[in-house]
Amino acid sequence: MLSLLLLLPLLGGLTFFVLPSKLSSPTYRIVALVISGLVLAWTAVVGQQFNLSQASSQLTENLDWLANLGLNYRLGVDGLSLPLIFLNSFLTVIAIFASPLEINRPRLYYSLILLLNAGVAGAFLADNLLLFFLFYEVELIPLYLLIAIWGGARRNYAATKFLIYTALSGVLILSGFLGLAWLTGSLNFDYDPLMAQALPVVSQCILLGFILVGLGIKIPLVPFHTWLPDAHVEASTPISVLLAGVLLKLGTYGLIRYGVQLFPQAWHLLAPYLATWAVVSVLYGSLMAIAQKDMKKMVAYSSIGHMGFVLLACAAATPLSLLAAILQMVSHGLISALLFLLVGVVYAKTKSRDIETLRGLLNPERGLPLIGTLMVAGVMASGGIPGMVGFVAEFMVFRSSFPVFPVQTLLTMVGTGLTAVYFLLLVNRVFFGRLTLELANLPPVSARERWPGVILAILIIILGLQPNLLIQWSQNTDSLLTAFHTAPQALLTSLPR
């Protein structure tokens, strides 16, 4: 069942190269929507087969591949990966639906999006360290091309910068995995959350350091964040949706899977420093967002701040905090996708993203009233207003982290207040006030531009009012802490917190 989550988008992406080249761009878009819809439907089938009461990996698949290298085809899904698989499939449909009807080189464009979906799904499902690394690197190629070919004026610079940073991230992660195999004397890279416990704590800390820096680039965390604003500004709107909504989650997913679970003793030792790192990322991202004049760059810096909440929850490493981390990942994916979609519509209609020049877009007659209303909803969700999924996620992060790291939690809570500051600046300046003559009688918003935002906003509210619809998939987070439960208690109690 899990292999179909990879084969459907992979074969679907390759299908575009055998389709007649004379088909119109809207026809290719319909084909891509059908294929991505099938992937989403099959993800729902996998979710239906998922046993909520079973904490361990489910629907596992195992096939010997390159056994001499330790690379085996092993897939599995649990409460950590399943919500992210749903997010990946859903936002792929949204991104394709939001893509322009007429686009240059449509066959390549839609095939790359589907290949990107397959690569991300493979990384979330991999139960072999080298297989995870393989998929982690595979998704780099489609995203690089999607930015470099269909991006903005500085697309080559942004795409190259993204390529260099992400390639370095992969090298560091692979170094950690190879070091683990070398020090344990094992040539088998099949995932085992207990395999690193035999190592001295110093060795664990060194290996974990490589993985943390590698994943910190992907998330991204300060000071490894500089590639993200450039990539977002130059990427097209659908690609920004996938980048913020899905791609960044590979880093935070890796924190739990290959940090918390693989190196429990080292994680306990480094946890206070990781919580402080989260504070730096949250405050820096929020303050930089306040200083931005470009709407898209503001949303990009807000992502840096909100991903710091995930690091804080992971640092606490309790069942509740890991559940909060998963919820925050999904929440950020939905909210950031909504915000980037709306910024894209504003730019398409006004040809500007400058906060200093745009005014009065909420005008009900000549402005963009629906887009403004959705933007207010997205801003409220990002700011943690009750009744929306952002509030539930952030409240759980703070509630679960405060008993472990009270000072760091209080400092990150300041980031929530700063979120309200910079997004209120955006809404107040861009959507309220008098609509200028230059912006009067804007082109109407099409269904392609309208419905993705409406659907995302509805989902954000539904999950905010009924968070158990999401929490139920990951409620057995005790299984993610198996390594902690089996680690030598004398060592754990002697480590500083």
C-alpha positions as CSV (number, residue, x, y, z in Angstrom):
1,M,0.0,0.0,0.0
2,L,2.8,2.4,0.9
3,S,4.7,1.9,-2.3
4,L,1.7,3.2,-4.3
5,L,2.1,6.5,-2.6
6,L,5.5,6.7,-4.3
7,L,4.6,4.9,-7.6
8,L,1.5,6.9,-8.4
9,P,3.2,10.4,-8.5
10,L,6.4,8.9,-9.9
11,L,4.7,7.1,-12.8
12,G,2.3,10.0,-13.2
13,G,5.2,12.4,-13.6
14,L,6.8,10.2,-16.2
15,T,3.5,9.9,-18.0
16,F,3.7,13.6,-19.1
17,F,6.7,12.8,-21.3
18,V,4.7,10.2,-23.3
19,L,1.7,12.5,-23.8
20,P,1.4,14.4,-27.1
21,S,3.4,17.6,-27.0
22,K,0.7,19.5,-28.8
23,L,-1.8,19.3,-25.9
24,S,-2.7,22.7,-24.3
25,S,-1.4,23.8,-21.0
26,P,-4.9,23.6,-19.3
27,T,-5.1,19.9,-20.5
28,Y,-1.8,19.1,-18.8
29,R,-3.1,20.8,-15.7
30,I,-6.2,18.6,-15.7
31,V,-4.1,15.5,-16.0
32,A,-1.9,16.6,-13.1
33,L,-4.9,17.3,-11.0
34,V,-6.3,13.8,-11.7
35,I,-3.0,12.1,-10.8
36,S,-2.5,14.2,-7.6
37,G,-6.2,13.6,-6.7
38,L,-5.6,9.8,-7.0
39,V,-2.5,10.2,-4.7
40,L,-4.6,12.0,-2.2
41,A,-7.4,9.4,-2.4
42,W,-4.9,6.6,-1.9
43,T,-3.5,8.5,1.1
44,A,-7.0,8.4,2.5
45,V,-7.1,4.7,1.9
46,V,-3.9,4.3,3.8
47,G,-5.3,6.4,6.6
48,Q,-8.4,4.1,6.7
49,Q,-6.2,1.1,7.1
50,F,-4.2,2.8,9.9
51,N,-4.8,1.3,13.4
52,L,-5.1,4.2,15.8
53,S,-4.5,1.9,18.8
54,Q,-1.2,0.6,17.5
55,A,1.8,2.7,18.3
56,S,4.4,1.0,16.3
57,S,5.1,1.3,12.5
58,Q,2.3,-0.1,10.4
59,L,1.8,-1.3,6.8
60,T,5.5,-2.1,6.6
61,E,7.2,-3.2,3.5
62,N,10.6,-4.8,3.3
63,L,12.7,-5.7,0.3
64,D,16.4,-6.4,0.2
65,W,18.0,-4.0,-2.3
66,L,21.7,-3.3,-1.9
67,A,22.3,-5.4,1.2
68,N,26.1,-5.1,1.0
69,L,25.7,-1.4,1.3
70,G,23.1,-1.6,4.0
71,L,20.5,0.1,1.7
72,N,17.2,-1.8,1.8
73,Y,13.8,-0.8,0.6
74,R,11.9,-0.5,3.9
75,L,8.8,1.5,4.3
76,G,6.5,2.1,7.3
77,V,4.0,4.6,8.6
78,D,3.2,5.7,12.1
79,G,1.6,8.6,14.0
80,L,4.5,10.9,13.1
81,S,4.7,10.3,9.4
82,L,1.0,9.8,8.5
83,P,-0.2,13.4,9.1
84,L,2.7,14.7,7.1
85,I,1.9,12.3,4.2
86,F,-1.6,13.7,4.2
87,L,-0.2,17.2,4.2
88,N,2.1,16.4,1.3
89,S,-0.7,14.9,-0.8
90,F,-3.2,17.6,0.0
91,L,-0.9,20.6,-0.7
92,T,0.3,19.0,-3.9
93,V,-3.4,19.1,-5.2
94,I,-3.7,22.7,-3.9
95,A,-0.4,23.8,-5.7
96,I,-1.4,22.2,-9.0
97,F,-4.9,23.7,-8.8
98,A,-3.5,27.2,-8.1
99,S,-1.0,27.0,-11.0
100,P,-1.7,29.3,-13.9
101,L,-3.8,27.9,-16.8
102,E,-1.1,29.0,-19.2
103,I,2.4,28.2,-18.2
104,N,5.7,27.8,-20.1
105,R,6.8,24.1,-20.6
106,P,3.8,22.6,-18.8
107,R,4.8,19.0,-19.2
108,L,8.0,19.5,-17.4
109,Y,6.4,21.7,-14.8
110,Y,3.7,19.3,-13.7
111,S,6.0,16.3,-13.9
112,L,8.5,18.0,-11.5
113,I,5.7,18.7,-9.0
114,L,4.6,15.1,-9.0
115,L,8.2,13.9,-8.7
116,L,8.7,16.3,-5.8
117,N,5.6,14.7,-4.1
118,A,7.1,11.2,-4.6
119,G,10.4,12.3,-3.1
120,V,8.9,13.9,0.0
121,A,6.6,10.9,0.6
122,G,9.5,8.5,0.3
123,A,11.5,10.5,2.9
124,F,8.5,10.4,5.3
125,L,7.9,6.7,4.8
126,A,11.6,5.4,4.8
127,D,12.6,3.0,7.5
128,N,16.2,2.8,6.4
129,L,18.6,5.6,7.1
130,L,20.2,5.5,3.6
131,L,16.8,5.3,2.0
132,F,15.7,8.4,3.9
133,F,18.9,10.1,2.7
134,L,18.2,9.0,-0.9
135,F,14.7,10.5,-1.0
136,Y,15.9,13.5,1.0
137,E,18.3,14.3,-1.9
138,V,15.9,13.3,-4.7
139,E,13.4,16.0,-3.8
140,L,16.2,18.6,-4.2
141,I,16.4,18.2,-7.9
142,P,12.7,19.0,-8.8
143,L,12.5,21.9,-6.4
144,Y,15.7,23.4,-7.8
145,L,14.4,23.2,-11.3
146,L,11.0,24.6,-10.3
147,I,12.6,27.7,-8.9
148,A,15.3,28.1,-11.6
149,I,12.9,27.8,-14.6
150,W,9.7,29.3,-13.4
151,G,11.0,31.7,-10.7
152,G,11.4,35.5,-10.7
153,A,14.1,37.8,-12.0
154,R,16.8,36.5,-9.6
155,R,15.7,32.9,-9.8
156,N,19.1,31.5,-10.8
157,Y,20.7,33.0,-7.7
158,A,17.9,31.8,-5.4
159,A,17.9,28.3,-6.9
160,T,21.7,27.9,-6.7
161,K,21.7,29.2,-3.1
162,F,19.0,26.7,-2.2
163,L,20.9,23.9,-4.0
164,I,24.2,24.6,-2.2
165,Y,22.6,24.9,1.3
166,T,20.4,21.7,0.8
167,A,23.3,19.7,-0.6
168,L,25.4,20.7,2.4
169,S,22.5,19.7,4.6
170,G,22.5,16.2,3.0
171,V,26.2,15.8,3.4
172,L,26.1,16.5,7.1
173,I,23.1,14.1,7.6
174,L,24.9,11.4,5.7
175,S,28.0,11.9,7.7
176,G,26.0,11.4,10.9
177,F,24.5,8.2,9.5
178,L,27.8,6.8,8.3
179,G,29.5,7.7,11.6
180,L,26.8,5.8,13.4
181,A,27.3,2.7,11.3
182,W,31.1,3.0,11.7
183,L,31.1,3.4,15.5
184,T,28.5,0.7,16.1
185,G,30.2,-1.7,13.6
186,S,27.0,-2.3,11.8
187,L,26.6,-2.4,8.0
188,N,22.9,-2.5,8.3
189,F,21.2,0.9,8.0
190,D,17.7,-0.3,8.7
191,Y,16.1,2.1,11.2
192,D,16.4,0.9,14.8
193,P,15.8,3.6,17.5
194,L,17.9,1.6,19.9
195,M,21.0,1.1,17.7
196,A,22.9,4.1,19.0
197,Q,22.4,3.5,22.7
198,A,25.6,1.4,23.0
199,L,27.7,4.3,22.0
200,P,29.4,6.6,24.6
201,V,27.5,9.9,25.2
202,V,30.3,11.9,23.7
203,S,30.1,10.0,20.4
204,Q,26.4,10.4,20.4
205,C,26.7,14.1,20.8
206,I,29.2,14.4,17.9
207,L,26.9,12.4,15.6
208,L,23.8,14.2,16.7
209,G,25.6,17.5,16.1
210,F,26.1,16.6,12.4
211,I,22.5,15.7,12.0
212,L,21.2,18.7,13.9
213,V,23.2,21.2,11.8
214,G,22.1,19.3,8.6
215,L,18.4,19.4,9.6
216,G,18.8,22.9,11.0
217,I,19.6,24.1,7.4
218,K,16.5,22.4,6.1
219,I,14.1,23.7,8.7
220,P,15.7,26.4,8.5
221,L,17.0,27.7,11.9
222,V,19.1,30.7,12.5
223,P,21.9,31.2,11.3
224,F,21.3,28.7,8.5
225,H,18.2,30.4,7.2
226,T,19.4,32.8,4.6
227,W,18.5,30.7,1.6
228,L,14.8,30.6,2.6
229,P,13.7,34.3,2.0
230,D,15.5,34.3,-1.4
231,A,13.9,31.0,-2.5
232,H,10.4,32.2,-1.5
233,V,10.7,35.6,-3.1
234,E,11.8,34.2,-6.4
235,A,9.7,31.0,-6.5
236,S,6.2,31.1,-8.0
237,T,3.3,31.0,-5.7
238,P,2.5,27.2,-6.0
239,I,6.1,26.3,-5.4
240,S,6.2,28.6,-2.3
241,V,3.2,26.7,-1.1
242,L,5.0,23.4,-1.4
243,L,8.3,24.8,0.0
244,A,6.8,26.3,3.2
245,G,4.0,23.8,3.6
246,V,5.8,20.5,3.0
247,L,9.6,20.8,2.3
248,L,10.5,22.5,5.6
249,K,8.8,19.7,7.5
250,L,11.4,17.2,6.3
251,G,13.8,19.0,8.8
252,T,11.5,18.9,11.8
253,Y,10.4,15.4,11.0
254,G,14.1,14.4,11.0
255,L,14.6,16.0,14.4
256,I,12.1,13.6,16.0
257,R,12.9,10.5,13.9
258,Y,16.7,10.8,13.7
259,G,17.4,13.0,16.7
260,V,15.1,12.3,19.6
261,Q,14.7,8.6,18.8
262,L,18.2,7.7,17.7
263,F,20.3,9.6,20.3
264,P,18.2,9.8,23.5
265,Q,21.1,10.4,25.9
266,A,22.7,13.0,23.7
267,W,19.4,14.6,23.2
268,H,18.8,15.0,26.9
269,L,22.3,16.5,27.3
270,L,21.8,19.0,24.4
271,A,18.1,19.7,25.0
272,P,18.6,23.0,27.0
273,Y,20.8,24.4,24.2
274,L,18.3,23.3,21.6
275,A,15.5,25.1,23.5
276,T,17.7,28.2,23.5
277,W,18.3,27.8,19.8
278,A,14.6,27.7,19.4
279,V,14.2,31.0,21.2
280,V,16.8,32.7,19.0
281,S,15.1,31.4,15.8
282,V,11.6,32.5,17.0
283,L,12.7,36.0,18.0
284,Y,15.0,36.6,15.1
285,G,12.5,35.4,12.5
286,S,9.7,37.5,14.1
287,L,11.8,40.7,14.4
288,M,13.0,40.3,10.8
289,A,9.4,39.9,9.6
290,I,8.5,43.2,11.2
291,A,11.3,44.9,9.3
292,Q,10.2,43.7,5.8
293,K,8.4,45.8,3.2
294,D,7.8,42.8,0.8
295,M,4.7,40.8,1.8
296,K,6.2,37.5,0.6
297,K,9.5,38.0,2.4
298,M,7.5,38.9,5.6
299,V,5.6,35.6,5.4
300,A,9.0,33.8,4.7
301,Y,10.6,35.2,7.8
302,S,7.4,34.3,9.8
303,S,8.1,30.7,8.8
304,I,11.5,30.8,10.4
305,G,9.9,32.0,13.6
306,H,7.1,29.4,13.7
307,M,9.4,26.5,12.9
308,G,11.3,27.4,16.0
309,F,8.2,26.4,18.0
310,V,8.6,22.9,16.7
311,L,12.2,22.8,17.9
312,L,11.2,23.9,21.3
313,A,8.6,21.1,21.6
314,C,11.1,18.6,20.3
315,A,13.7,19.8,22.9
316,A,11.2,19.1,25.7
317,A,10.9,15.5,24.4
318,T,7.8,14.5,26.3
319,P,4.8,12.6,24.8
320,L,2.7,15.7,24.9
321,S,5.4,17.9,23.5
322,L,6.1,15.6,20.5
323,L,2.3,15.5,19.8
324,A,2.4,19.3,19.9
325,A,5.4,19.3,17.5
326,I,3.4,17.2,15.0
327,L,0.4,19.4,15.3
328,Q,2.5,22.5,14.9
329,M,4.0,21.1,11.7
330,V,0.6,20.5,10.2
331,S,-0.7,23.8,11.4
332,H,2.2,25.8,10.0
333,G,1.9,23.9,6.7
334,L,-1.7,24.8,6.2
335,I,-1.4,28.4,7.4
336,S,1.7,29.2,5.5
337,A,0.2,27.7,2.3
338,L,-2.8,30.0,2.8
339,L,-0.7,33.1,3.3
340,F,1.5,32.5,0.3
341,L,-1.5,31.8,-1.9
342,L,-3.1,35.1,-0.9
343,V,0.1,37.1,-1.4
344,G,0.4,35.5,-4.8
345,V,-3.1,36.6,-5.7
346,V,-2.4,40.2,-4.5
347,Y,0.7,40.3,-6.6
348,A,-1.1,38.9,-9.7
349,K,-3.8,41.6,-9.5
350,T,-1.7,44.6,-8.4
351,K,1.7,43.7,-9.7
352,S,3.2,44.7,-6.3
353,R,4.0,43.2,-2.9
354,D,5.2,46.4,-1.4
355,I,3.5,47.1,2.0
356,E,4.3,50.7,1.7
357,T,2.4,51.3,-1.5
358,L,-0.6,49.0,-1.4
359,R,-3.7,50.4,0.3
360,G,-7.4,49.6,0.8
361,L,-7.6,46.2,-0.9
362,L,-10.5,45.2,1.3
363,N,-12.7,47.7,-0.6
364,P,-15.9,45.7,-1.3
365,E,-16.6,47.2,-4.7
366,R,-13.3,47.8,-6.4
367,G,-10.7,45.9,-4.3
368,L,-10.1,42.3,-3.3
369,P,-12.7,41.8,-0.5
370,L,-12.6,38.0,-0.5
371,I,-8.8,37.9,-0.6
372,G,-8.7,40.5,2.2
373,T,-11.1,38.5,4.3
374,L,-9.1,35.3,3.8
375,M,-5.9,37.2,4.7
376,V,-7.4,38.4,7.9
377,A,-8.4,34.8,8.7
378,G,-4.9,33.6,7.9
379,V,-3.3,36.3,10.0
380,M,-5.5,35.4,12.9
381,A,-4.6,31.7,12.6
382,S,-0.9,32.5,12.5
383,G,-1.2,34.8,15.5
384,G,-2.8,32.0,17.5
385,I,-6.4,33.3,17.8
386,P,-8.7,30.7,19.5
387,G,-10.9,28.7,17.2
388,M,-8.2,28.1,14.7
389,V,-5.6,25.3,14.4
390,G,-2.8,27.7,15.0
391,F,-4.0,28.4,18.6
392,V,-4.3,24.7,19.4
393,A,-0.9,23.9,18.1
394,E,0.9,26.8,19.8
395,F,-1.0,26.3,23.1
396,M,0.1,22.7,23.2
397,V,3.7,23.6,22.4
398,F,3.8,26.1,25.3
399,R,1.8,23.9,27.7
400,S,4.1,20.9,27.1
401,S,7.4,22.8,27.1
402,F,6.9,25.1,30.0
403,P,7.4,22.4,32.8
404,V,10.7,21.4,31.2
405,F,12.0,24.8,29.9
406,P,10.0,27.6,31.6
407,V,12.4,30.5,30.7
408,Q,12.8,29.5,27.1
409,T,9.0,28.9,26.7
410,L,8.2,32.3,28.1
411,L,10.7,33.9,25.6
412,T,9.2,32.0,22.7
413,M,5.8,33.2,23.7
414,V,7.0,36.7,23.0
415,G,7.3,35.5,19.4
416,T,3.5,35.0,19.3
417,G,3.0,38.6,20.3
418,L,5.4,39.7,17.6
419,T,3.5,37.6,15.1
420,A,0.4,39.8,15.8
421,V,2.6,42.9,15.4
422,Y,3.9,42.2,11.9
423,F,0.8,40.6,10.5
424,L,-1.4,43.4,11.8
425,L,1.0,45.9,10.1
426,L,0.5,44.0,6.9
427,V,-3.3,43.8,7.1
428,N,-3.7,47.4,8.3
429,R,-1.5,48.9,5.6
430,V,-2.4,46.7,2.6
431,F,-6.1,46.0,3.1
432,F,-7.5,48.9,5.1
433,G,-7.6,52.5,4.3
434,R,-8.6,54.3,1.1
435,L,-8.0,52.4,-2.2
436,T,-5.8,54.5,-4.4
437,L,-6.7,55.4,-7.9
438,E,-3.9,53.3,-9.3
439,L,-5.4,50.2,-7.8
440,A,-9.0,50.9,-8.6
441,N,-11.0,48.4,-10.6
442,L,-8.7,45.5,-10.1
443,P,-9.2,42.4,-12.3
444,P,-11.7,39.8,-10.8
445,V,-10.4,36.9,-8.8
446,S,-10.9,33.6,-10.7
447,A,-12.1,30.3,-9.3
448,R,-8.6,29.0,-9.6
449,E,-7.3,31.8,-7.4
450,R,-10.2,31.8,-5.0
451,W,-11.0,28.2,-4.1
452,P,-7.6,27.0,-2.8
453,G,-7.6,29.8,-0.2
454,V,-11.2,29.2,0.7
455,I,-10.6,25.4,1.2
456,L,-7.5,26.0,3.3
457,A,-9.3,28.6,5.5
458,I,-12.2,26.2,6.1
459,L,-9.8,23.4,7.0
460,I,-7.9,25.7,9.4
461,I,-11.1,26.6,11.2
462,I,-12.4,23.0,11.3
463,L,-9.2,21.7,12.8
464,G,-9.2,24.6,15.3
465,L,-12.7,23.7,16.5
466,Q,-12.2,19.9,16.3
467,P,-8.4,19.3,16.8
468,N,-9.0,15.7,17.6
469,L,-9.6,15.1,13.9
470,L,-5.8,15.6,13.6
471,I,-4.6,14.6,17.1
472,Q,-6.1,11.1,16.9
473,W,-3.6,10.0,14.3
474,S,-0.6,10.8,16.6
475,Q,-2.0,10.4,20.1
476,N,0.2,7.3,20.8
477,T,3.4,9.4,20.8
478,D,4.8,7.3,23.7
479,S,6.1,5.0,20.9
480,L,8.4,7.9,19.7
481,L,10.1,7.8,23.0
482,T,10.9,4.1,23.1
483,A,14.6,4.9,23.3
484,F,14.1,7.2,26.2
485,H,12.1,4.5,28.1
486,T,14.8,1.9,27.6
487,A,17.8,4.2,28.1
488,P,19.9,3.7,31.3
489,Q,18.0,5.7,33.9
490,A,21.0,6.4,36.0
491,L,22.6,8.2,33.0
492,L,19.5,10.1,32.2
493,T,18.9,11.3,35.7
494,S,22.5,12.5,35.9
495,L,22.3,14.8,32.9
496,P,21.5,18.5,33.4
497,R,18.1,19.8,32.3
